[in-house]
Amino acid sequence: MTATATEKTGARTDEAANVIADARERIDALDDRIIGLIQERMAVSAVIQEARIASGGRRVNLSREMEILGHYREALGKPGTALAMTLLELCRGRV
């Protein structure tokens, strides 16, 4: 086993280092997709906000945000609520 593989992965065998390296590549690809989806969500949210404001409404619909928070909490547990809050903040800014 190479020292570099151990340092980069924390593995103690080459086999484990290879598994970890492959899994990390998958995670990096997933993270790229997640970031792209968040950016797409931000753009869609901007369209909704513009339409709502143009019609005389408020920028934020709190009942809709509560639905989103509940959906994430049900799917992911308590940490899902924090994730949803972060998404909402990214998409509409702090209220």
N, C-alpha and C positions, 0 to 999 in steps of 0.2 A: 504494500500500500504506500502511496506517495504521501509525503507530509502535506502537500498542498491540498489533496483531497480531504484529509483529516481536518485541516484548518478551515476549509470552506464549508464543510458539511457537518463536522463534529462526529462523523462516523469512525468506526474503528476497523472496518474492513473495506476493501475495494468494492465488494458487492453492495454493501450498504451505501457507500458513497455514490455508486452509480444509480441506485434506486432514488436516493435523495436528490441527486442532480437532475434526473429525469422528471421527478415530481415537481421540483422547483421550476423547471421549464414550463410545465403545465400550469402551475400557479401564476407565473409571469404572463402567460398567454391569457389565462382567465382574467387576471387583473387588467390587462389591456382591453379586453372585451367589456368588463364591468365599467371601466372609465369611459369607454365609448358610449355605453348605454346611459350612463349618468349624464354625459354631455348632451345626448339626444333628449333625455328627460328634461334637462334644463331648457333646451330650445322649445320643446313642446309647452312647458310650463310658461315660458315667456309669451307664447302665442295666446294662451288662455288668459294670462294676466292682462295683456293688451286688449283683448276682446272685452273682458269684464270691465276694465277701466273706461274703454271707449263707450260702453253702454251705460255708464254712470255708476257702475258698481265699485266695490272695493277691490283692492289688489289681492287680498287674501280671503279665502272662504274657509273660516275656521271649522265648520261642520265637516267639510271635505277633508281637511287636515286630520281631524279626529278619526275619520274612517281609515285614512292611510296609516295612522299610528296604530290603530287596532289591528289592521291587516298584518302589519309587520310584527306586532307583538304576538299575534296568534301563530304566525308562521315560524318565528324565530325565538320566541320567548322574550324576557325582559330586555336583553341586548338589542333585540329587533326594534324596540321603541327608540333607543338611542340612535340606531342606524337611520331610522325613519326621520328623526328630528334633524339629523345631519343632512339627509337628502332634501328635506323641506327647506332648511336654511340655504343650501346651495341653490335651490330652485327659485326661491323667492326672497332671500335675504332675511335678516333678523326682523322680527315684528316687534 
